Amino acid sequence: MPRASFKEPTSARRPKTGQRQSRKPTPIVPPSNVQSRALMAVIAIMAFLACLTLGGVSMVRATATSWQGGISREITIQIKPQEGRDMNTALLDARDIAMQFVGTLDGRIVDEAATERLLEPWLGTGLDFDELPVPRLVIVTIDEDNPPDFAAMNQALQKAVPGAYLDDHRAWVNRLSAMADATTTIGAAIMSLVFGAMVLTVVFATRGALAGSRDIVEVLHFVGAEGSFVARQFQRHFFNVALKGAFVGGFLACLFFVIARLWQHSFLATPGADQATALFGSISIGWSAYFGIFVTILVIAALTTLTARLTVIRTIREIDRVRSDPERTDVW
């Protein structure tokens, strides 16, 4: 009895075109491994520190600018009590003399109640100005674009009201400007250190990834793959890692400023919050600072990508030099 032959249908042996699964090329660098996650965490920390520094510098400069604007718009005339002096008459004379100069906009005498409130944190309440020699003040608002002649005003005050002292606040403005410049310099130095540490970290991480993919890189290079092709594979990987890490760090920095702002609003009526607000101003950053944080994230990602590319190209050139010199036995 002849055997019945069985033939598998052609449709069963050959999958249809629509059923074929296209295989994606395996990347040279594994997209997710322990080294990548560790590098992402390091970049997130670096980005957080850089963005925190940028926001802090922006906040300090905004506070200093606000102080400078408030101080530079006013000058103060201080009159010390003297025996036989009618203080109210001396205050009126000083205000009238100041208002005669071009560039003065308004003059205001600080009364006894306001003076007592100014001294209350140090001397308490119920001050007797007849027994306590407290200087009285006249605050004059000036035109910043066309300020008066301070020297001439001071001479006129000395003639009419002996012992009067004119304070144009220029020393305080210069100190605030110097403080703001010093804060900016320190912030720039901190960001430079952060970026430098990040570049070194990326260099070591790239060389480690190259060492882990050494066989693949050598085969690709042997069959004619250019160094720029291998560099693109690594820079794409490190760009994704750096962008994710920098975004996490920048987001945490923004969250920190938002939480600090909410905390300040919650405890605004407490003495500690009042002192912190008076010293550091409002704990908030403007849209320009948020835009700076966004730019910092992009700079970190771009710097990481460029560092990885240059490291790969340099390492491949070292491979070529080792192979071209038979006497060299070192391994990259």
C-alpha positions in Angstrom: 0.0 0.0 0.0 1.6 3.2 -1.1 2.2 5.9 1.5 0.1 8.9 1.3 2.3 11.9 0.9 1.5 15.0 2.9 2.5 18.4 1.7 2.2 21.5 3.9 0.2 24.2 2.2 2.3 27.1 0.8 0.2 29.5 2.8 1.1 27.8 6.0 4.9 27.6 5.3 5.3 31.2 4.1 3.8 34.0 6.2 2.0 36.6 4.4 3.6 39.9 3.8 1.4 41.7 6.3 2.2 39.1 9.0 5.9 39.6 8.8 7.4 41.3 11.7 10.2 43.8 10.9 13.1 43.6 13.3 14.4 46.9 14.6 18.2 47.2 14.6 19.7 46.6 18.0 21.3 49.8 19.3 25.0 49.9 20.0 24.4 51.3 23.5 21.6 49.6 25.5 18.8 52.1 26.0 18.3 51.3 29.6 20.8 49.8 31.9 22.3 50.5 35.3 24.9 52.9 34.0 22.3 54.9 32.1 20.0 55.2 35.1 22.9 56.2 37.3 24.0 58.9 34.8 20.5 60.2 34.6 20.3 60.5 38.4 23.7 62.4 38.4 22.5 64.7 35.6 19.2 65.3 37.4 21.1 66.4 40.6 23.5 68.6 38.6 20.5 70.2 36.8 18.7 70.8 40.1 21.7 72.5 41.6 22.2 74.7 38.4 18.6 75.7 38.2 18.4 76.3 41.9 21.4 78.6 41.6 20.0 80.4 38.6 16.7 81.0 40.4 18.4 82.2 43.6 20.6 84.6 41.7 17.5 85.9 39.8 15.6 86.4 43.1 18.5 88.2 44.8 19.0 90.5 41.8 15.3 91.3 41.7 15.3 92.1 45.4 18.4 94.3 45.1 16.9 96.1 42.1 13.7 96.8 44.1 15.8 98.1 47.0 17.9 100.3 44.7 14.8 101.8 43.1 13.2 102.6 46.4 16.4 104.1 47.9 17.4 106.1 44.8 14.0 107.8 44.5 14.3 109.4 47.9 16.8 111.4 50.0 16.6 112.0 53.7 17.3 115.1 55.8 18.2 114.3 59.4 17.9 117.0 62.0 19.3 116.4 65.5 17.6 118.1 68.5 19.6 121.0 70.0 19.0 123.1 73.0 16.7 126.0 72.2 15.7 124.6 68.8 12.1 124.5 67.7 12.1 121.1 66.0 8.8 121.6 64.1 10.0 124.9 62.7 13.4 123.4 61.7 11.6 120.5 59.9 9.4 122.9 58.0 12.4 125.1 57.0 14.4 122.0 55.8 11.5 120.8 53.7 10.9 124.2 52.2 14.6 124.6 51.3 14.8 121.2 49.7 11.6 121.8 47.6 13.2 125.0 46.1 15.7 122.9 44.2 15.0 121.7 40.7 14.6 117.9 40.6 12.6 117.5 43.9 9.1 116.3 43.6 7.7 116.0 47.1 8.7 116.5 50.7 7.3 114.7 53.7 8.0 115.2 57.4 8.1 112.0 59.5 5.9 112.9 62.5 6.5 111.7 66.0 4.1 108.8 65.7 5.9 107.4 62.6 9.2 108.0 64.3 8.0 106.1 67.4 6.9 103.2 65.2 10.4 103.1 63.6 12.1 102.9 66.9 9.6 100.6 68.6 11.5 97.3 67.9 14.5 98.7 69.8 13.2 101.2 72.3 9.6 100.0 72.9 6.5 102.2 73.0 5.7 105.4 75.0 8.8 107.4 74.0 9.2 110.9 75.3 10.8 113.0 72.6 11.4 115.9 75.0 13.7 113.8 77.2 15.2 111.5 74.5 17.3 113.2 71.8 15.9 111.4 68.8 16.7 112.9 65.4 13.8 113.8 63.2 13.6 113.1 59.5 12.4 114.8 56.3 11.9 112.5 53.3 12.2 114.1 49.9 11.2 112.4 46.7 13.4 113.3 43.8 13.4 112.9 40.0 15.7 110.0 39.2 16.3 111.2 35.6 17.0 114.8 36.7 18.2 114.7 40.3 18.9 118.0 42.2 22.3 119.4 43.1 23.0 117.6 46.4 26.1 119.6 47.3 24.3 122.9 46.9 21.3 121.6 48.8 23.5 120.4 51.7 25.2 123.9 51.9 21.8 125.6 51.9 20.6 123.3 54.7 23.7 123.9 56.8 23.2 127.7 56.6 19.5 127.6 57.4 19.4 124.7 59.8 22.8 124.1 61.5 23.5 120.5 62.2 21.2 119.2 59.4 22.5 116.2 57.6 21.6 115.3 54.0 21.8 111.6 53.1 21.4 110.9 49.3 21.7 107.1 49.9 24.4 106.8 47.2 26.5 104.7 49.5 23.7 102.3 50.1 23.0 102.1 46.4 26.6 101.3 45.6 26.6 98.6 48.3 23.5 97.0 47.0 24.9 97.1 43.5 28.1 95.5 44.7 26.2 92.8 46.6 24.1 92.0 43.5 27.2 91.8 41.3 29.0 89.6 43.8 25.9 87.3 44.0 25.9 87.0 40.2 29.6 86.2 40.1 29.2 83.5 42.8 26.2 82.0 41.0 28.1 81.9 37.7 31.1 80.2 39.5 28.8 77.6 41.0 27.1 76.9 37.6 30.6 76.6 36.0 31.6 74.1 38.6 28.4 72.1 38.1 28.8 72.0 34.4 32.5 71.0 34.7 31.6 68.2 37.1 28.9 67.1 34.7 31.2 67.1 31.7 33.7 64.9 33.6 30.9 62.5 34.6 29.7 62.2 31.0 33.3 61.6 29.7 33.7 58.7 32.1 30.2 57.4 31.4 30.9 57.5 27.6 34.2 55.7 27.9 32.5 53.1 30.1 29.8 52.6 27.5 32.4 52.3 24.8 34.3 49.7 26.9 31.0 47.7 27.3 30.3 47.8 23.6 34.0 47.4 22.5 33.5 44.3 20.3 30.6 45.9 18.4 32.5 49.2 17.9 35.5 47.3 16.7 33.5 45.2 14.2 31.7 48.3 12.9 34.9 50.2 12.5 36.6 47.2 10.9 33.9 46.8 8.2 34.2 50.5 7.3 31.8 52.3 9.6 33.0 55.9 10.0 33.6 57.4 13.4 30.8 59.9 12.9 28.3 57.0 12.5 29.4 55.4 15.8 29.4 58.9 17.5 25.9 59.5 16.4 24.7 56.3 18.0 26.3 57.3 21.3 25.3 60.9 21.2 21.7 60.0 20.5 21.7 57.7 23.6 23.3 60.3 25.9 21.1 63.1 24.6 18.0 61.1 25.6 19.5 60.3 29.0 20.6 63.9 29.6 17.3 65.5 28.5 15.3 63.3 30.8 17.7 63.9 33.8 17.9 67.7 33.1 14.1 67.9 32.8 13.6 66.1 36.2 16.2 68.4 37.9 14.7 71.5 36.4 11.2 70.4 37.4 12.3 69.8 40.9 13.9 73.2 41.1 10.7 74.9 39.9 8.7 72.8 42.4 11.0 74.0 45.1 10.4 77.7 44.4 6.7 77.1 44.2 6.6 75.3 47.5 8.8 78.0 49.1 6.4 80.7 47.8 3.4 78.9 49.2 5.2 78.4 52.6 6.0 82.1 52.7 2.3 83.0 52.0 1.1 80.5 54.7 3.4 82.0 57.4 3.4 85.6 56.2 2.0 87.0 59.5 4.6 85.4 61.7 7.7 87.4 62.9 10.1 85.0 61.3 8.4 85.3 57.9 8.3 89.1 58.2 12.1 89.3 58.9 12.8 86.9 56.1 10.7 88.9 53.7 12.3 92.2 54.8 15.8 90.7 54.3 15.4 88.5 51.2 12.2 89.8 49.7 9.5 87.7 48.3 10.6 84.1 47.6 9.4 84.0 44.0 11.0 84.1 40.6 9.6 85.7 37.5 8.9 84.2 34.1 12.4 85.2 32.9 13.9 82.9 35.6 11.6 80.1 34.5 12.7 80.7 30.9 16.4 80.6 32.1 15.7 77.2 33.8 14.3 75.9 30.5 17.4 77.2 28.7 19.6 75.5 31.3 17.9 72.2 30.6 18.6 72.5 26.9 22.2 73.6 27.6 22.8 70.6 29.8 21.4 68.2 27.2 23.4 69.9 24.4 26.6 69.9 26.4 26.2 66.2 27.3 25.6 65.3 23.7 28.6 67.3 22.5 30.8 65.8 25.2 29.8 62.3 24.3 30.4 62.8 20.6 33.9 64.3 21.1 34.8 61.5 23.6 33.7 58.8 21.1 35.6 60.4 18.2 38.7 60.8 20.2 38.5 57.2 21.4 38.1 55.9 17.9 41.2 57.8 16.8 43.1 56.2 19.6 42.0 52.8 18.3 43.3 53.8 14.9 46.7 54.9 16.3 47.0 51.7 18.3 46.3 49.5 15.3 48.6 51.5 13.0 51.5 51.0 15.4 52.4 47.3 15.8 54.7 48.1 18.7 51.9 49.5 20.8 50.1 46.9 23.0 47.9 49.2 25.1 44.2 48.7 25.0 41.7 51.6 24.8 
